[in-house]
Amino acid sequence: ATFPTHISVKMDGLKNIASIGVYPVAAFGLLGIERFLYGYVYHFPSHFKTHCKKRTFGNELQEEPVYWKCFMQLGIYVKVFQYSVCIYDLFQRCTLTNPIWDAYRAGDSSVFFSQITSAKGKNFWAGLGLVGAGQFLNYAVFKALGGIGVYYGWELGYKVERVTSFPYNMGISDPQYWGVVTCIWGAYTALGASSMLTPWIETFWYVMSMKVIENPRGKKILEFFGFKNLG
C-alpha cells in the first residue's frame, strides 16, 4: 500500500524508535528517577518538608520528622531502580568475560590464574581499581559531610558547616557523583561487559545533575516554565 508522504515519514519515525529497543528507553527513564528526586528536594525543600508532615511518603518517614533522614530513606528506596537496571543489564543483556566469570563457567579455578596476567585480566584489575577509587570518594564525602550534609541538610534548614577538607580540596566538583560514575564504569570494565550503554546513561544523568538538575541553572529553567513558588 502507498501512504501519503506525511504518514510515511511518521511511520518511518516510529520504526526508528522501535529499532532502538525497549531496554535503552526503559533504562534511561528508570535511571533518571533518582536524579529528579534529588533535584526536587534541592529546588523545592519547603514543598518536600510539607509533604513529609502530611505523611505523603509514608508514616515511618513522618514520625520524627527529621527531613534529611526522610530524604535519605527515599534515596535508598530509589536505588532499587539503579541496582535493578544494572543487574539486569549485566546478567541478562550483556555477555560477560572476566577471569572469575570464565573460571565459574568452566568449573575450573585454574582458568582464573591463567587469565589474571592476560589483557582480560588487566581489564579486570583496572576495573576493580576504578571501583575502589569510586567507593573511596563516596566514603570520603560521607566522612566529610555526614549524612545530614549529603542529604541536603542545609537546603532543608539544618545547620551544616561548610567543608573545605578532602575530597573538597581536590578541585573536583561533586566528588560523590564522580565517585558513583567511576564505580559504575569500573564494575562494567572489571566484569568485561559486552555493552557500555548503561554506564554512558548513568554518566549522562549524573552530569545533568551536576550541571542542571541540582544546579542554579535548573532553577532558572524551572522559573521559565512557571515553577517559581512551589510551596
C-alpha positions in Angstrom: 0.0 0.0 0.0 1.1 3.5 -0.8 0.8 6.1 2.0 0.8 9.9 1.8 4.2 11.4 2.3 3.5 12.8 5.8 2.1 9.4 7.0 5.2 7.6 5.6 7.5 10.0 7.4 5.7 9.4 10.7 5.7 5.6 10.2 9.5 5.7 9.5 10.0 7.7 12.7 8.1 5.1 14.7 10.1 2.3 13.1 13.3 4.2 14.1 12.2 4.5 17.7 11.2 0.8 17.8 14.6 -0.2 16.4 16.3 1.4 19.4 14.7 -1.3 21.6 12.9 -1.3 24.9 15.9 -1.5 27.2 17.7 1.7 26.3 14.4 3.7 26.7 13.4 1.9 30.0 17.0 2.3 31.4 17.1 5.9 30.5 13.8 6.6 32.3 14.5 4.4 35.4 18.0 5.7 35.9 16.7 9.3 35.8 14.3 8.8 38.7 16.9 9.2 41.4 18.3 12.3 39.8 14.9 14.0 39.7 14.2 13.1 43.3 17.4 14.9 44.3 16.6 17.8 42.0 13.1 18.1 43.6 14.5 18.3 47.2 17.2 20.7 46.0 14.9 23.2 44.4 11.7 22.7 46.5 12.8 21.9 50.1 9.7 23.6 51.6 7.4 21.5 49.4 9.2 18.4 50.4 9.0 19.2 54.1 5.3 19.9 53.8 4.7 16.5 52.3 6.8 14.8 55.0 4.5 16.3 57.6 1.5 15.2 55.6 2.8 11.6 55.6 2.9 11.6 51.8 6.0 9.4 51.8 4.6 7.1 54.5 4.1 7.1 58.2 7.6 5.9 59.1 9.1 8.8 57.2 7.0 11.4 59.0 7.3 10.4 62.6 10.4 12.3 63.6 10.2 14.3 61.3 13.9 14.7 60.6 13.7 15.8 57.0 17.1 14.8 55.8 16.6 11.3 57.2 13.3 11.1 55.3 15.2 12.1 52.1 17.9 9.6 52.9 15.4 6.8 53.2 13.7 7.8 49.9 17.2 7.8 48.3 17.7 4.3 49.4 14.3 3.2 48.0 15.0 4.7 44.6 18.4 3.0 44.5 16.4 -0.2 43.8 15.8 1.2 40.2 19.5 1.8 39.7 20.6 -1.6 41.0 17.8 -3.4 39.1 18.8 -1.9 35.8 22.5 -2.6 36.3 21.9 -6.2 37.4 19.5 -7.0 34.6 21.9 -5.4 32.1 24.9 -7.2 33.3 23.5 -10.7 33.8 20.7 -10.8 31.2 21.5 -8.4 28.4 25.3 -8.4 28.3 27.9 -11.1 27.7 30.5 -11.1 30.5 34.1 -12.2 30.1 36.5 -11.9 33.0 38.7 -14.3 35.0 36.2 -15.0 37.7 33.2 -15.5 35.5 35.2 -17.6 33.0 36.5 -19.8 35.8 33.0 -20.2 37.2 31.5 -21.2 33.8 34.4 -23.6 33.1 34.2 -25.1 36.6 38.0 -24.8 36.8 39.8 -22.4 39.1 43.0 -22.7 37.0 41.2 -20.6 34.4 41.3 -17.6 36.8 45.0 -17.9 37.4 45.8 -18.3 33.7 43.9 -15.1 32.9 45.0 -12.7 35.6 48.1 -11.6 33.7 46.4 -11.5 30.2 44.7 -8.5 28.6 41.4 -9.7 30.1 43.0 -9.9 33.5 44.4 -6.4 33.2 41.0 -5.0 32.4 39.7 -6.9 35.4 42.2 -5.4 37.8 41.9 -1.9 36.3 38.1 -2.1 36.7 38.5 -3.2 40.4 40.8 -0.2 40.8 38.2 2.1 39.5 35.5 0.6 41.8 37.8 1.0 44.7 38.6 4.7 43.8 34.9 5.4 43.4 33.9 3.8 46.7 36.8 5.7 48.4 35.4 9.0 47.1 32.0 8.2 48.3 33.3 7.2 51.8 35.4 10.4 51.9 32.3 12.5 51.1 30.2 10.9 53.8 33.0 11.3 56.3 33.5 14.9 55.5 29.8 16.0 55.3 28.0 13.3 57.3 24.6 12.1 56.3 23.0 15.4 57.1 25.3 17.2 54.6 25.0 14.6 51.9 21.2 14.6 52.0 20.7 18.3 51.6 20.5 19.2 55.3 21.5 22.8 54.6 18.7 23.2 52.0 16.3 21.6 54.4 17.0 24.2 57.1 19.7 22.5 59.3 23.0 24.0 60.3 25.7 22.3 58.2 29.2 23.6 58.3 31.0 24.4 55.0 33.6 21.7 54.3 36.9 22.5 52.6 38.8 19.4 53.6 39.3 16.3 51.4 37.8 15.5 49.0 36.6 19.1 48.5 40.1 20.4 48.3 41.0 18.5 45.2 39.4 20.9 42.7 36.8 18.2 41.7 33.2 19.4 41.7 30.7 17.0 43.2 33.2 14.3 44.2 30.5 11.9 45.4 28.8 11.9 42.0 32.1 11.3 40.2 32.7 8.5 42.7 29.5 6.8 41.6 30.2 7.3 37.9 33.8 5.9 38.4 32.4 2.9 40.4 29.9 2.0 37.7 32.5 2.2 34.9 34.8 0.2 37.0 32.3 -2.5 37.6 31.5 -2.9 33.9 35.2 -2.9 33.0 36.1 -5.5 35.6 33.2 -7.8 34.6 34.1 -7.4 30.9 30.6 -6.4 29.9 29.9 -6.5 26.2 27.9 -3.2 26.3 28.8 0.1 28.0 25.4 1.6 27.3 24.3 1.7 30.9 27.5 3.4 32.2 27.0 6.1 29.5 23.4 6.6 30.5 24.5 6.9 34.2 27.2 9.4 33.2 24.6 11.5 31.3 22.3 11.7 34.3 25.0 12.4 36.9 26.5 15.2 34.7 23.0 16.5 34.1 22.5 16.6 37.9 25.7 18.5 38.4 25.2 21.0 35.6 21.4 21.4 35.5 19.1 19.4 37.7 20.9 20.2 41.0 22.3 23.5 39.9 21.1 27.1 39.9 20.8 26.7 36.1 18.0 24.3 36.8 16.3 26.9 38.9 16.2 29.3 36.1 14.7 26.7 33.8 12.0 25.9 36.3 11.2 29.6 36.8 10.9 29.9 33.0 8.3 27.2 33.0 6.4 28.8 35.9 7.7 26.6 38.8 8.8 29.5 40.9 6.9 29.2 44.2 6.1 25.5 44.7 5.4 25.6 48.4 
